Amino acid sequence: MIGLDTNILARYYVETTDNDIKTKKQRELSKYIIENSPNLFVSNTVIIEFEWTLRAVCKYDLQTIIIIY
């Protein structure tokens, strides 16, 4: 079982215009892990932190956050 952290979730769900090579590689790896791993674990702490990141940092509205979750 793979435990996901906020960074992996953010790289998967948040669209960025950053085309840095490292960012692209992290995004590709996050996508691969989430879409190809049969068993994933997200702790309650990561769920709360990810919601905060979407709301406070990314400025997503409530409806968008609900769709992501």
Phi and psi in radians as a Rosetta constraint file:
Dihedral C 1 N 2 CA 2 C 2 CIRCULARHARMONIC -1.815 0.35
Dihedral N 2 CA 2 C 2 N 3 CIRCULARHARMONIC 2.269 0.35
Dihedral C 2 N 3 CA 3 C 3 CIRCULARHARMONIC -1.614 0.35
Dihedral N 3 CA 3 C 3 N 4 CIRCULARHARMONIC 2.199 0.35
Dihedral C 3 N 4 CA 4 C 4 CIRCULARHARMONIC -1.618 0.35
Dihedral N 4 CA 4 C 4 N 5 CIRCULARHARMONIC 2.532 0.35
Dihedral C 4 N 5 CA 5 C 5 CIRCULARHARMONIC -1.947 0.35
Dihedral N 5 CA 5 C 5 N 6 CIRCULARHARMONIC 3.078 0.35
Dihedral C 5 N 6 CA 6 C 6 CIRCULARHARMONIC -1.037 0.35
Dihedral N 6 CA 6 C 6 N 7 CIRCULARHARMONIC -0.670 0.35
Dihedral C 6 N 7 CA 7 C 7 CIRCULARHARMONIC -1.074 0.35
Dihedral N 7 CA 7 C 7 N 8 CIRCULARHARMONIC -0.739 0.35
Dihedral C 7 N 8 CA 8 C 8 CIRCULARHARMONIC -1.142 0.35
Dihedral N 8 CA 8 C 8 N 9 CIRCULARHARMONIC -0.767 0.35
Dihedral C 8 N 9 CA 9 C 9 CIRCULARHARMONIC -1.097 0.35
Dihedral N 9 CA 9 C 9 N 10 CIRCULARHARMONIC -0.748 0.35
Dihedral C 9 N 10 CA 10 C 10 CIRCULARHARMONIC -1.120 0.35
Dihedral N 10 CA 10 C 10 N 11 CIRCULARHARMONIC -0.756 0.35
Dihedral C 10 N 11 CA 11 C 11 CIRCULARHARMONIC -1.092 0.35
Dihedral N 11 CA 11 C 11 N 12 CIRCULARHARMONIC -0.554 0.35
Dihedral C 11 N 12 CA 12 C 12 CIRCULARHARMONIC -1.368 0.35
Dihedral N 12 CA 12 C 12 N 13 CIRCULARHARMONIC -0.772 0.35
Dihedral C 12 N 13 CA 13 C 13 CIRCULARHARMONIC -1.683 0.35
Dihedral N 13 CA 13 C 13 N 14 CIRCULARHARMONIC -0.412 0.35
Dihedral C 13 N 14 CA 14 C 14 CIRCULARHARMONIC -1.714 0.35
Dihedral N 14 CA 14 C 14 N 15 CIRCULARHARMONIC 2.135 0.35
Dihedral C 14 N 15 CA 15 C 15 CIRCULARHARMONIC -1.397 0.35
Dihedral N 15 CA 15 C 15 N 16 CIRCULARHARMONIC 2.319 0.35
Dihedral C 15 N 16 CA 16 C 16 CIRCULARHARMONIC -2.250 0.35
Dihedral N 16 CA 16 C 16 N 17 CIRCULARHARMONIC 2.797 0.35
Dihedral C 16 N 17 CA 17 C 17 CIRCULARHARMONIC -1.698 0.35
Dihedral N 17 CA 17 C 17 N 18 CIRCULARHARMONIC 0.036 0.35
Dihedral C 17 N 18 CA 18 C 18 CIRCULARHARMONIC -1.244 0.35
Dihedral N 18 CA 18 C 18 N 19 CIRCULARHARMONIC 2.005 0.35
Dihedral C 18 N 19 CA 19 C 19 CIRCULARHARMONIC -1.833 0.35
Dihedral N 19 CA 19 C 19 N 20 CIRCULARHARMONIC 0.389 0.35
Dihedral C 19 N 20 CA 20 C 20 CIRCULARHARMONIC -1.007 0.35
Dihedral N 20 CA 20 C 20 N 21 CIRCULARHARMONIC 2.497 0.35
Dihedral C 20 N 21 CA 21 C 21 CIRCULARHARMONIC -1.043 0.35
Dihedral N 21 CA 21 C 21 N 22 CIRCULARHARMONIC -0.742 0.35
Dihedral C 21 N 22 CA 22 C 22 CIRCULARHARMONIC -1.130 0.35
Dihedral N 22 CA 22 C 22 N 23 CIRCULARHARMONIC -0.714 0.35
Dihedral C 22 N 23 CA 23 C 23 CIRCULARHARMONIC -1.109 0.35
Dihedral N 23 CA 23 C 23 N 24 CIRCULARHARMONIC -0.779 0.35
Dihedral C 23 N 24 CA 24 C 24 CIRCULARHARMONIC -1.067 0.35
Dihedral N 24 CA 24 C 24 N 25 CIRCULARHARMONIC -0.739 0.35
Dihedral C 24 N 25 CA 25 C 25 CIRCULARHARMONIC -1.118 0.35
Dihedral N 25 CA 25 C 25 N 26 CIRCULARHARMONIC -0.751 0.35
Dihedral C 25 N 26 CA 26 C 26 CIRCULARHARMONIC -1.106 0.35
Dihedral N 26 CA 26 C 26 N 27 CIRCULARHARMONIC -0.706 0.35
Dihedral C 26 N 27 CA 27 C 27 CIRCULARHARMONIC -1.121 0.35
Dihedral N 27 CA 27 C 27 N 28 CIRCULARHARMONIC -0.770 0.35
Dihedral C 27 N 28 CA 28 C 28 CIRCULARHARMONIC -1.097 0.35
Dihedral N 28 CA 28 C 28 N 29 CIRCULARHARMONIC -0.750 0.35
Dihedral C 28 N 29 CA 29 C 29 CIRCULARHARMONIC -1.155 0.35
Dihedral N 29 CA 29 C 29 N 30 CIRCULARHARMONIC -0.727 0.35
Dihedral C 29 N 30 CA 30 C 30 CIRCULARHARMONIC -1.064 0.35
Dihedral N 30 CA 30 C 30 N 31 CIRCULARHARMONIC -0.775 0.35
Dihedral C 30 N 31 CA 31 C 31 CIRCULARHARMONIC -1.075 0.35
Dihedral N 31 CA 31 C 31 N 32 CIRCULARHARMONIC -0.768 0.35
Dihedral C 31 N 32 CA 32 C 32 CIRCULARHARMONIC -1.077 0.35
Dihedral N 32 CA 32 C 32 N 33 CIRCULARHARMONIC -0.828 0.35
Dihedral C 32 N 33 CA 33 C 33 CIRCULARHARMONIC -1.058 0.35
Dihedral N 33 CA 33 C 33 N 34 CIRCULARHARMONIC -0.870 0.35
Dihedral C 33 N 34 CA 34 C 34 CIRCULARHARMONIC -1.168 0.35
Dihedral N 34 CA 34 C 34 N 35 CIRCULARHARMONIC -0.688 0.35
Dihedral C 34 N 35 CA 35 C 35 CIRCULARHARMONIC -1.502 0.35
Dihedral N 35 CA 35 C 35 N 36 CIRCULARHARMONIC -0.243 0.35
Dihedral C 35 N 36 CA 36 C 36 CIRCULARHARMONIC -2.120 0.35
Dihedral N 36 CA 36 C 36 N 37 CIRCULARHARMONIC 0.007 0.35
Dihedral C 36 N 37 CA 37 C 37 CIRCULARHARMONIC -1.747 0.35
Dihedral N 37 CA 37 C 37 N 38 CIRCULARHARMONIC 2.197 0.35
Dihedral C 37 N 38 CA 38 C 38 CIRCULARHARMONIC -1.252 0.35
Dihedral N 38 CA 38 C 38 N 39 CIRCULARHARMONIC -0.512 0.35
Dihedral C 38 N 39 CA 39 C 39 CIRCULARHARMONIC -2.224 0.35
Dihedral N 39 CA 39 C 39 N 40 CIRCULARHARMONIC 1.995 0.35
Dihedral C 39 N 40 CA 40 C 40 CIRCULARHARMONIC -2.154 0.35
Dihedral N 40 CA 40 C 40 N 41 CIRCULARHARMONIC 2.604 0.35
Dihedral C 40 N 41 CA 41 C 41 CIRCULARHARMONIC -2.229 0.35
Dihedral N 41 CA 41 C 41 N 42 CIRCULARHARMONIC 2.316 0.35
Dihedral C 41 N 42 CA 42 C 42 CIRCULARHARMONIC -2.187 0.35
Dihedral N 42 CA 42 C 42 N 43 CIRCULARHARMONIC 2.078 0.35
Dihedral C 42 N 43 CA 43 C 43 CIRCULARHARMONIC -1.287 0.35
Dihedral N 43 CA 43 C 43 N 44 CIRCULARHARMONIC 2.825 0.35
Dihedral C 43 N 44 CA 44 C 44 CIRCULARHARMONIC -1.028 0.35
Dihedral N 44 CA 44 C 44 N 45 CIRCULARHARMONIC -0.682 0.35
Dihedral C 44 N 45 CA 45 C 45 CIRCULARHARMONIC -1.073 0.35
Dihedral N 45 CA 45 C 45 N 46 CIRCULARHARMONIC -0.738 0.35
Dihedral C 45 N 46 CA 46 C 46 CIRCULARHARMONIC -1.168 0.35
Dihedral N 46 CA 46 C 46 N 47 CIRCULARHARMONIC -0.682 0.35
Dihedral C 46 N 47 CA 47 C 47 CIRCULARHARMONIC -1.040 0.35
Dihedral N 47 CA 47 C 47 N 48 CIRCULARHARMONIC -0.803 0.35
Dihedral C 47 N 48 CA 48 C 48 CIRCULARHARMONIC -1.151 0.35
Dihedral N 48 CA 48 C 48 N 49 CIRCULARHARMONIC -0.788 0.35
Dihedral C 48 N 49 CA 49 C 49 CIRCULARHARMONIC -1.126 0.35
Dihedral N 49 CA 49 C 49 N 50 CIRCULARHARMONIC -0.683 0.35
Dihedral C 49 N 50 CA 50 C 50 CIRCULARHARMONIC -1.161 0.35
Dihedral N 50 CA 50 C 50 N 51 CIRCULARHARMONIC -0.723 0.35
Dihedral C 50 N 51 CA 51 C 51 CIRCULARHARMONIC -1.054 0.35
Dihedral N 51 CA 51 C 51 N 52 CIRCULARHARMONIC -0.772 0.35
Dihedral C 51 N 52 CA 52 C 52 CIRCULARHARMONIC -1.071 0.35
Dihedral N 52 CA 52 C 52 N 53 CIRCULARHARMONIC -0.746 0.35
Dihedral C 52 N 53 CA 53 C 53 CIRCULARHARMONIC -1.064 0.35
Dihedral N 53 CA 53 C 53 N 54 CIRCULARHARMONIC -0.791 0.35
Dihedral C 53 N 54 CA 54 C 54 CIRCULARHARMONIC -1.096 0.35
Dihedral N 54 CA 54 C 54 N 55 CIRCULARHARMONIC -0.718 0.35
Dihedral C 54 N 55 CA 55 C 55 CIRCULARHARMONIC -1.360 0.35
Dihedral N 55 CA 55 C 55 N 56 CIRCULARHARMONIC -0.904 0.35
Dihedral C 55 N 56 CA 56 C 56 CIRCULARHARMONIC -1.515 0.35
Dihedral N 56 CA 56 C 56 N 57 CIRCULARHARMONIC -0.667 0.35
Dihedral C 56 N 57 CA 57 C 57 CIRCULARHARMONIC -1.588 0.35
Dihedral N 57 CA 57 C 57 N 58 CIRCULARHARMONIC -0.840 0.35
Dihedral C 57 N 58 CA 58 C 58 CIRCULARHARMONIC -1.494 0.35
Dihedral N 58 CA 58 C 58 N 59 CIRCULARHARMONIC -0.222 0.35
Dihedral C 58 N 59 CA 59 C 59 CIRCULARHARMONIC 1.080 0.35
Dihedral N 59 CA 59 C 59 N 60 CIRCULARHARMONIC 0.586 0.35
Dihedral C 59 N 60 CA 60 C 60 CIRCULARHARMONIC -1.300 0.35
Dihedral N 60 CA 60 C 60 N 61 CIRCULARHARMONIC 2.511 0.35
Dihedral C 60 N 61 CA 61 C 61 CIRCULARHARMONIC -1.411 0.35
Dihedral N 61 CA 61 C 61 N 62 CIRCULARHARMONIC 2.935 0.35
Dihedral C 61 N 62 CA 62 C 62 CIRCULARHARMONIC -1.018 0.35
Dihedral N 62 CA 62 C 62 N 63 CIRCULARHARMONIC -0.732 0.35
Dihedral C 62 N 63 CA 63 C 63 CIRCULARHARMONIC -1.071 0.35
Dihedral N 63 CA 63 C 63 N 64 CIRCULARHARMONIC -0.723 0.35
Dihedral C 63 N 64 CA 64 C 64 CIRCULARHARMONIC -1.141 0.35
Dihedral N 64 CA 64 C 64 N 65 CIRCULARHARMONIC -0.728 0.35
Dihedral C 64 N 65 CA 65 C 65 CIRCULARHARMONIC -1.099 0.35
Dihedral N 65 CA 65 C 65 N 66 CIRCULARHARMONIC -0.727 0.35
Dihedral C 65 N 66 CA 66 C 66 CIRCULARHARMONIC -1.079 0.35
Dihedral N 66 CA 66 C 66 N 67 CIRCULARHARMONIC -0.725 0.35
Dihedral C 66 N 67 CA 67 C 67 CIRCULARHARMONIC -1.090 0.35
Dihedral N 67 CA 67 C 67 N 68 CIRCULARHARMONIC -0.728 0.35
Dihedral C 67 N 68 CA 68 C 68 CIRCULARHARMONIC -1.100 0.35
Dihedral N 68 CA 68 C 68 N 69 CIRCULARHARMONIC -0.746 0.35
